[in-house]
Amino acid sequence: MSEIRLRSIHRWLGVVLLPFLFLQTLSGVLLSVGLYRRMRRALVEAVPGPVEEPVATVYDTLLAAMHYGSGPAGYIYHVALGLGMFLLLGSGGWIWVRRLSR
């Protein structure tokens, strides 16, 4: 495969994976630093009355589903994202090796 074609595939794959990696990173950071708990508390306080728990539950469910996935669709999503990252890293590494050899 020519380096031009490899760079084209690498660039295209990076653009395709960008939004999914962004969502994974954002949800992972929110889950890791506990920011989601403060946001959940703020949501509960902003929506007083009998609807506060459903609002918080929807927020928790969306955040967890966005990061961990759910059911077969989540499994397929995470496998595809992992394979895409593997291909992106592999093609980037190969481009780097070819560049060093020149």
C-alpha positions as a Markdown table, in Angstrom:
| # | Residue | x | y | z |
|---|---|---|---|---|
| 1 | Met | 0.0 | 0.0 | 0.0 |
| 2 | Ser | 1.3 | 3.4 | -0.9 |
| 3 | Glu | 2.0 | 5.9 | 1.8 |
| 4 | Ile | -0.4 | 8.4 | 0.2 |
| 5 | Arg | -3.2 | 5.8 | 0.4 |
| 6 | Leu | -2.2 | 4.9 | 4.0 |
| 7 | Arg | -2.3 | 8.5 | 5.0 |
| 8 | Ser | -5.7 | 9.0 | 3.4 |
| 9 | Ile | -7.1 | 6.0 | 5.3 |
| 10 | His | -5.5 | 7.2 | 8.5 |
| 11 | Arg | -7.0 | 10.7 | 8.1 |
| 12 | Trp | -10.5 | 9.3 | 7.2 |
| 13 | Leu | -10.5 | 6.9 | 10.1 |
| 14 | Gly | -9.5 | 9.7 | 12.5 |
| 15 | Val | -12.4 | 11.9 | 11.3 |
| 16 | Val | -14.9 | 9.1 | 11.6 |
| 17 | Leu | -13.8 | 8.1 | 15.1 |
| 18 | Leu | -13.5 | 11.7 | 16.4 |
| 19 | Pro | -17.1 | 12.2 | 17.6 |
| 20 | Phe | -17.2 | 8.7 | 19.3 |
| 21 | Leu | -13.9 | 9.2 | 21.0 |
| 22 | Phe | -15.0 | 12.6 | 22.1 |
| 23 | Leu | -18.2 | 11.2 | 23.7 |
| 24 | Gln | -16.2 | 8.4 | 25.4 |
| 25 | Thr | -13.7 | 10.8 | 26.8 |
| 26 | Leu | -16.3 | 13.3 | 28.0 |
| 27 | Ser | -18.4 | 10.7 | 29.7 |
| 28 | Gly | -15.3 | 9.0 | 31.2 |
| 29 | Val | -14.0 | 12.3 | 32.6 |
| 30 | Leu | -17.5 | 13.1 | 34.1 |
| 31 | Leu | -17.7 | 9.7 | 35.6 |
| 32 | Ser | -14.1 | 9.7 | 36.9 |
| 33 | Val | -14.0 | 13.1 | 38.6 |
| 34 | Gly | -17.4 | 12.9 | 40.1 |
| 35 | Leu | -18.7 | 15.9 | 38.3 |
| 36 | Tyr | -21.8 | 14.0 | 37.3 |
| 37 | Arg | -22.8 | 13.7 | 41.0 |
| 38 | Arg | -22.7 | 17.5 | 41.3 |
| 39 | Met | -24.6 | 18.0 | 38.1 |
| 40 | Arg | -27.1 | 15.4 | 39.2 |
| 41 | Arg | -27.6 | 17.2 | 42.5 |
| 42 | Ala | -28.0 | 20.5 | 40.6 |
| 43 | Leu | -30.6 | 19.0 | 38.4 |
| 44 | Val | -32.5 | 17.6 | 41.4 |
| 45 | Glu | -32.4 | 21.0 | 43.1 |
| 46 | Ala | -33.5 | 22.8 | 39.9 |
| 47 | Val | -36.5 | 20.6 | 39.4 |
| 48 | Pro | -38.2 | 20.5 | 42.8 |
| 49 | Gly | -41.2 | 18.3 | 43.5 |
| 50 | Pro | -42.2 | 14.8 | 42.4 |
| 51 | Val | -40.2 | 14.9 | 39.1 |
| 52 | Glu | -36.8 | 15.4 | 40.7 |
| 53 | Glu | -35.9 | 11.7 | 40.9 |
| 54 | Pro | -36.9 | 10.9 | 37.3 |
| 55 | Val | -34.8 | 13.8 | 36.1 |
| 56 | Ala | -31.8 | 12.6 | 38.0 |
| 57 | Thr | -32.4 | 9.0 | 37.0 |
| 58 | Val | -32.6 | 9.9 | 33.3 |
| 59 | Tyr | -29.3 | 11.9 | 33.6 |
| 60 | Asp | -27.5 | 9.0 | 35.3 |
| 61 | Thr | -28.9 | 6.5 | 32.8 |
| 62 | Leu | -27.8 | 8.6 | 29.8 |
| 63 | Leu | -24.3 | 9.2 | 31.2 |
| 64 | Ala | -23.7 | 5.6 | 32.0 |
| 65 | Ala | -25.2 | 4.3 | 28.8 |
| 66 | Met | -23.1 | 6.8 | 26.8 |
| 67 | His | -19.9 | 5.6 | 28.4 |
| 68 | Tyr | -20.5 | 1.9 | 29.1 |
| 69 | Gly | -23.1 | 1.1 | 26.4 |
| 70 | Ser | -26.0 | -1.2 | 26.9 |
| 71 | Gly | -26.9 | -4.6 | 25.4 |
| 72 | Pro | -25.7 | -5.8 | 22.1 |
| 73 | Ala | -25.6 | -2.4 | 20.5 |
| 74 | Gly | -23.2 | -1.2 | 23.3 |
| 75 | Tyr | -21.0 | -4.2 | 22.8 |
| 76 | Ile | -20.8 | -3.8 | 19.1 |
| 77 | Tyr | -20.1 | 0.0 | 19.5 |
| 78 | His | -17.2 | -0.6 | 22.0 |
| 79 | Val | -15.7 | -3.4 | 19.9 |
| 80 | Ala | -15.9 | -1.3 | 16.7 |
| 81 | Leu | -14.4 | 1.7 | 18.5 |
| 82 | Gly | -11.6 | -0.4 | 19.9 |
| 83 | Leu | -10.8 | -1.9 | 16.5 |
| 84 | Gly | -11.0 | 1.5 | 15.0 |
| 85 | Met | -8.5 | 2.9 | 17.5 |
| 86 | Phe | -6.2 | -0.2 | 16.9 |
| 87 | Leu | -6.3 | 0.6 | 13.2 |
| 88 | Leu | -5.7 | 4.3 | 13.8 |
| 89 | Leu | -2.7 | 3.6 | 16.0 |
| 90 | Gly | -1.3 | 0.9 | 13.7 |
| 91 | Ser | -1.6 | 3.1 | 10.6 |
| 92 | Gly | 0.0 | 6.1 | 12.5 |
| 93 | Gly | 2.8 | 3.9 | 13.7 |
| 94 | Trp | 3.4 | 2.6 | 10.2 |
| 95 | Ile | 3.5 | 6.1 | 8.8 |
| 96 | Trp | 5.9 | 7.1 | 11.5 |
| 97 | Val | 8.2 | 4.1 | 10.8 |
| 98 | Arg | 8.2 | 4.9 | 7.0 |
| 99 | Arg | 9.0 | 8.5 | 7.8 |
| 100 | Leu | 11.9 | 7.5 | 10.0 |
| 101 | Ser | 13.3 | 5.2 | 7.3 |
| 102 | Arg | 13.6 | 8.1 | 4.8 |
